[in-house]
Amino acid sequence: MTALSLKNVNKSFGEVHVLKDINLDVDEGEFVVFVGPSGCGKSTLLRVIAGLEDASSGDIHIGGDHVNLTPPSKRGIAMVFQSYALYPHLTVRGNMSLALKQERQPKSVIEERVQKASQMLDLGAYLDRYPSELSGGQRQRVAIGRAIVREPKLFLFDEPLSNLDAALRMNTRIEIANLHRQLGASMAYVTHDQTEAMTLADKIVVLRDGRVEQIGSPMELYNNPANQFVAGFLGAPSMNFFPGTLLTPGDTRTLGIRPEDLFVTDDGPLTVRVGHVEHLGGDTNVVAYAKDHQITARLFGQHDVRPGGDLRLGFRTDSTYAFDQHGARVI
């Protein structure tokens, strides 16, 4: 069964066309991530799905139901926002149960769902605490628990990890992935962080300027990007791009090589001047320059490389990507 279906969805704010002919199907139990740079329309798309914004045209189906004219509270969705949006005067239990009380659910149902969600999220010991007594990660788990107890057809996450520090982001990311496996629920998740997209998604939707650039699994998009934008957006450090003439005389196409596909060798075709080195312990990132073109190499392990020196870099020919003058992939 299809959990979410979007057909030719458009959204305009006055003369500004924000979403342009969005088509997408999300299967039951699938985790789909909308990713793209700031201003690409990903949060607006999530708000249109939720009913917080009206689609200018197109059709939205959730769980098989046409919901264009259905208010948010009746769409069978639960949303987790970037801000925790917890009520400070309510305990964890009160925040998690509020929506169920407003739905006039029986007390036994409310207690059962709150207990189940708190066990999933390791919040059992905090049910009688107030938000001010919790850490940022615990508050975000409460916000997620508030969504779980509603047992929605579709979970919507709008950059839920943006307010957390690096360590908490990683831990909460793992918790969300485990939660998805436990619930088997359909989830749509917005982020600008390609690491979140690669590690969480069953399916990634890459957006740019309100359009879908490519849809596929994380490794499909990583290994077979449709164009230069997708190739450069997914991957950290990002893919290197330079004129084909730097490697092959007469070739005017843009070539792309991922940093991890470059290696140091005495007879490599690229001679570069090292500009900056990041010693990360397990990896060494080298930012270098060849004919004024910046190139980043991700070298496995520890390397005694210093700024100002020269390196010879090699690469496998089957690891290169070619793009035409419009940025489309050339096979």
C-alpha positions, -999 to 999 in steps of 0.1 A, spaced: 0 0 0 12 35 -7 15 56 24 20 89 6 14 99 -30 21 133 -46 10 140 -81 21 172 -99 21 192 -66 29 229 -70 30 257 -45 33 294 -51 35 323 -27 22 351 -49 46 353 -79 71 330 -63 69 294 -75 83 274 -46 73 238 -55 73 227 -92 55 196 -103 65 173 -74 57 136 -81 65 110 -54 52 77 -40 62 65 -5 55 29 2 40 16 35 68 14 61 93 34 40 116 61 54 120 89 28 142 119 33 139 152 15 173 168 12 187 198 -5 203 232 2 186 260 21 157 275 2 151 244 -21 115 240 -8 119 209 13 103 223 45 75 239 24 69 204 8 66 189 43 41 216 53 20 210 22 19 173 30 9 181 66 -18 206 55 -1 236 72 1 251 37 -23 245 8 -10 231 -25 -16 256 -53 -23 226 -76 -18 188 -77 -31 160 -56 -20 146 -22 -30 112 -10 -21 98 25 -29 62 32 -50 61 0 -72 91 10 -73 123 -10 -64 150 16 -61 183 -3 -91 197 15 -86 178 48 -74 198 78 -41 188 94 -57 172 125 -77 148 102 -49 137 79 -36 109 101 -2 125 104 21 134 134 48 160 130 81 165 149 95 200 145 130 215 147 120 232 179 107 208 206 75 228 211 69 213 245 45 229 270 67 240 299 39 237 325 33 200 316 53 170 326 67 146 301 36 125 307 14 155 302 31 165 270 30 131 255 -7 125 264 -22 159 256 -32 152 220 -49 119 231 -68 138 258 -79 163 232 -91 133 211 -111 121 242 -93 88 242 -100 65 272 -76 69 301 -65 33 298 -56 38 261 -37 70 269 -17 53 297 -9 22 276 4 43 246 24 67 268 40 37 286 48 20 253 63 51 238 83 60 269 98 24 269 108 27 233 125 61 239 140 53 273 119 80 290 103 59 317 123 75 345 114 110 333 76 109 329 71 131 359 97 157 351 92 190 334 109 201 301 132 225 320 146 195 339 156 176 307 186 178 283 181 188 247 182 152 235 156 142 261 133 170 251 136 159 214 127 123 225 96 136 243 86 155 211 91 122 191 71 103 218 43 128 215 41 118 178 43 81 185 14 79 209 -10 92 182 -2 61 160 -4 81 128 -5 68 92 26 90 85 53 106 106 67 139 94 101 152 107 112 188 100 149 190 107 145 175 142 182 173 150 193 208 140 193 221 176 214 193 190 252 192 193 272 167 172 273 138 197 236 141 204 227 143 167 245 110 161 228 93 191 193 107 183 198 97 146 205 61 157 174 62 180 152 74 151 165 46 129 158 20 156 124 35 162 116 32 125 126 -5 126 105 -11 157 74 7 145 76 -3 108 60 31 102 60 54 72 82 84 77 90 116 57 120 135 70 135 169 60 171 178 65 199 198 49 225 174 63 235 148 36 249 125 64 215 123 80 200 115 46 225 88 37 223 71 71 185 72 77 168 69 44 153 40 24 147 66 -3 162 100 -8 145 128 -27 171 155 -37 155 189 -43 169 220 -59 150 253 -66 116 235 -59 122 207 -83 131 170 -78 166 164 -91 167 126 -84 150 99 -63 166 67 -52 182 48 -24 213 64 -7 238 42 -25 220 45 -59 223 83 -57 259 81 -44 271 57 -71 249 68 -100 241 105 -96 219 118 -125 237 152 -127 266 173 -113 244 188 -86 234 155 -70 270 142 -74 284 172 -55 257 174 -28 260 138 -16 293 128 -1 316 143 24 340 158 15 321 166 -17 331 154 -51 359 172 -70 350 188 -103 375 201 -129 377 205 -167 385 173 -185 415 192 -201 433 189 -168 435 152 -173 428 146 -210 438 171 -236 410 182 -258 382 169 -236 360 199 -226 336 180 -203 336 184 -166 351 155 -147 342 144 -112 363 123 -88 353 116 -52 380 124 -26 382 88 -15 391 77 -50 423 97 -51 456 82 -38 492 92 -35 515 76 -61 549 84 -76 536 83 -112 501 98 -108 488 120 -136 479 149 -112 507 170 -96 492 192 -69 504 218 -44 491 211 -8 472 240 7 457 225 38 458 192 57 432 178 82 446 150 103 415 131 115 433 101 129 416 74 108 417 96 77 437 125 63 419 151 42 443 170 19 431 202 2 454 209 -28 456 229 -60 463 220 -96 463 248 -122 442 269 -98 416 241 -94 410 230 -58 411 192 -53 403 174 -20 418 139 -14 406 117 14 435 94 22 429 64 44 450 64 76 477 88 88 500 106 63 529 130 69 517 156 44 524 193 50 511 225 34 533 239 7 546 206 -5 539 188 -38 520 155 -42 514 132 -71 479 118 -71 464 89 -90 429 76 -95 411 46 -110 397 55 -145 365 37 -136 360 60 -106 355 91 -127 322 108 -136 317 130 -167 292 158 -170 282 179 -200 280 217 -202 245 217 -186 256 195 -157 239 163 -169 257 130 -164 275 116 -195 277 78 -194 
